[in-house]
Amino acid sequence: MAKKHRVRARSRRAVEASRRASAARPAAPEREQPSRPAATSRTTRYGSRTGTSRAVGAPSQGLERAAAWERGYVTKDFRRMAIVVVIALALLVVAGLVLNVFEH
């Protein structure tokens, strides 16, 4: 039998209270735009990072196992996609031949 996790229920705010709390927001004061954009010092979150990789030394056995599993999965996935593409192309060729036979 499954073990029940005892968790306290979170209290919910009334619908009116939540609507009132998020309804009015003060407008931000407009500032005069500078003539040139200011340089940002922080890096972008998903930007490309230059330089060498941070990993040093031989990879661990767990990492090697995970990489091997991932390579196998990707290889199988590409094989499945190739089979689907070949079947679709074969069906298109057969359909074209059948239509040509019935047309004449």
Backbone hydrogen bonds, N-H to C=O, Kabsch-Sander energy under -0.5 kcal/mol:
donor,donor_aa,acceptor,acceptor_aa,energy
6,R,4,K,-0.6
7,V,5,H,-0.8
18,S,14,A,-2.2
19,R,15,V,-2.1
20,R,16,E,-2.5
21,A,17,A,-2.2
22,S,18,S,-1.5
23,A,19,R,-0.8
24,A,20,R,-0.7
25,R,23,A,-0.5
64,E,60,S,-2.3
65,R,61,Q,-2.6
66,A,62,G,-2.4
67,A,63,L,-2.4
68,A,64,E,-2.4
69,W,65,R,-2.5
70,E,66,A,-2.3
71,R,67,A,-2.5
72,G,68,A,-2.3
73,Y,69,W,-2.4
74,V,70,E,-2.6
75,T,71,R,-2.4
76,K,72,G,-2.5
77,D,73,Y,-2.5
78,F,74,V,-2.6
79,R,75,T,-2.2
80,R,76,K,-2.4
81,M,77,D,-2.3
82,A,78,F,-2.4
83,I,79,R,-2.3
84,V,80,R,-2.1
85,V,81,M,-2.3
86,V,82,A,-2.5
87,I,83,I,-2.4
88,A,84,V,-2.4
89,L,85,V,-2.5
90,A,86,V,-2.4
91,L,87,I,-2.5
92,L,88,A,-2.0
93,V,89,L,-2.2
94,V,90,A,-2.7
95,A,91,L,-2.6
96,G,92,L,-2.2
97,L,93,V,-2.3
98,V,94,V,-2.6
99,L,95,A,-2.3
100,N,96,G,-2.0
101,V,97,L,-2.0
102,F,98,V,-2.2
103,E,99,L,-1.5
104,H,100,N,-1.2
